[in-house]
Amino acid sequence: MNDKKRELCAAAEHGFIERLQQLLDEGTNPDASGINLATPLHWVAGNGHTGAVQLLVTFGADPNKMDWQGFVPLHYAAHNDYTEVVQTLLIAGADPDTRDSSGITPVHSASYSGHARTVQALIQGGANPNEQDMQGGKTPEEVVGDPLGCREPVSLEDRKAVLKAFRECQHKQLAPRRITCNVIIPGFTKIEAWDPVVEELGAEQVDAYIGSCGMKRWASPREVGGVVAFLCSEKAAFITGVSLPVDGGVHLK
């Protein structure tokens, strides 16, 4: 790689936008690849420089070029939650369903990290939310918040936001076919699934929390099941796209 191509990659990596412009004006190849086959577009996408992304694609940079792991710039932007960069790349012709060497799409990357706005942008840009990876055959929805390398744990709020984004997508797809799509969000329910939580935190602490909010009691499986039965009945035929807490008011705490 000649000096100008090397400098172009360095300018992109470190965010030296003015120098990036100069080198492109001088005719340097915008797809020059450096370490790990990453191109300038990979670097600016991963660092959230929307203007630089637009600059590079204007000069002909390929938004679908892969690095050594099969990542395209869209993977970089999605993983780091740079929604505007994602939208810019999609407009430039980036393939939203490109897979890396593990079969992970940009929607998977955003889902792992709990980035709801980016998930929505990718789906609106044509990404298939039902693509499966090649590791466990999992869809993006099934990997929301899963551990990935040394990444920080994803908060419960971010997980819920991503799952809500998938529900909204499904609602828009199914509503024209007169198929309803709703979500129930149960609270503390007297079922075996809660036993490990009670064991870890202690029954006294769990009961104290339940007693401090809402209706101050556990729900019965029948109460939760009754809501499910209602939403599946003809009486709820015109209810769709709803996320309904069934938690005795715990969500209001």
Secondary structure, 3 states (H helix, E strand, C coil): CCHHHHHHHHHHHHCCHHHHHHHHHCCCCCCCCCHHHCCHHHHHHHCCCHHHHHHHHHCCCCCCCCCCCCCCHHHHHHHCCCHHHHHHHHHCCCCCCCCCCCCCCHHHHHHHCCCHHHHHHHHHCCCCCCCCCCCCCCCHHHHCCCCCCCCCCCCHHHHHHHHHHHHHHHHHHHHHHCCCCCEEEECCECCHHHHHHHHHHCHHHHHHHHCCCCCCCCECHHHHHHHHHHHCCHHHCCCCCCEEEECCCHHHC
